[in-house]
Amino acid sequence: MKTVGDVVSWWITRIENDGTRSQKYRDSMVCLMRKHVLPRVGKLPLKKVDRVSLDDKLIFPMHQVLAPRSVQKALQGLRQAFGMAEGQGRIQDNPLKGTTFRDFYKGKLRPKPARLSRVDLAGLVRQLVDLFKDDPTKAMLPLMMLAHGTRIAETLKARWSHVSLDERVWVIPEANTKSRREHVLPLTPQVLALLDKYRQALPDPRLKAAWVFSVRGGNCMADTSAHALFREVSGRQWSSHDLRKLMRSSLADIGVDHMVGELLINHTLGVTTETYLTRDMMERRREALERWHARLDELGFAEAHGSKVAVPALLSNDAKPEATGLCA
């Protein structure tokens, strides 16, 4: 390997078939490398790679057209490529060893601001409930994501076999999660009733599909179709990730413990913290979701699922949900 392009092109062939990384990560990283990195520094000889050449030829020009986090991601990919090449003995020296994004950028990397806040919750629930009444197949995906705070890729890969009515849980296999660990979400009476209504609304071909969110022909809904659905439903005002952020921020408002909230949205808490988690964490997750769905019921969610669940928004530790009708 003599040029940066040799290293990057070789690395791309490795990550394109790396099943340990999500498809979304692979697609975005490959696109970033081919569209921005290779055209700018692909022909740069390895012996001329240093902080000055990177800043002049790659980092500074990318800052003119991309957000800082995208530039950071490109540098991370470049560092991974050189690190892997050095580890396998394909290059003798790694010119990027010890290089960080802070060497080139001193500003604050702020998270992307949420486009939905707590004050939008009531109107959002009303909008999604009205849509569910009109077209359950269109409203079910955003409702499930608002109810559980799941990522869009995780939600789309849900199969009916992942839903256990006996155990009242939705299991997301580790292969489908960003954290690469199994994620188990308790199903409340509201969601069980919502799933029942949704199934009744599905046309026969889709009812026989293995996927919860299928399209005509029985295949799983694609990411592009799902994002197009959210653009249509929201009028381009918010995204699927905004639902996840809104759910997480709302949990604190109803008294859900920070650690329980992080577990519900499948954030990694760190090895030390997770080592000392108690065995009753599933019950605490269930109680948190019961609180959250009770809050949604107060805003009209009950009109969508149709079940009668007597659960206050702020449960005491010994309170239990009382379900009546079909969901019981």
Salt bridges, closest charged atoms under 4 A:
GLU16 OE2 - ARG34 NH2 3.22
ASP18 OD2 - ARG21 NE 2.97
GLU86 OE2 - LYS97 NZ 3.00
ASP103 OD2 - ARG51 NE 3.24
ASP130 OD1 - ARG126 NH2 3.16
GLU154 OE2 - ARG151 NH1 2.92
GLU232 OE2 - LYS138 NZ 2.80
ASP242 OD2 - ARG115 NE 3.11
ASP253 OD2 - ARG118 NE 2.48
ASP257 OD2 - ARG284 NH2 3.91
GLU262 OE2 - ARG248 NE 2.78
GLU262 OE1 - HIS267 ND1 2.86
GLU274 OE2 - ARG181 NH1 2.52
GLU287 OE2 - ARG291 NH2 2.80
ASP297 OD1 - HIS305 NE2 2.75
GLU298 OE1 - ARG295 NH1 3.07
GLU303 OE1 - ARG126 NH2 2.70
GLU303 OE1 - LYS133 NZ 2.65
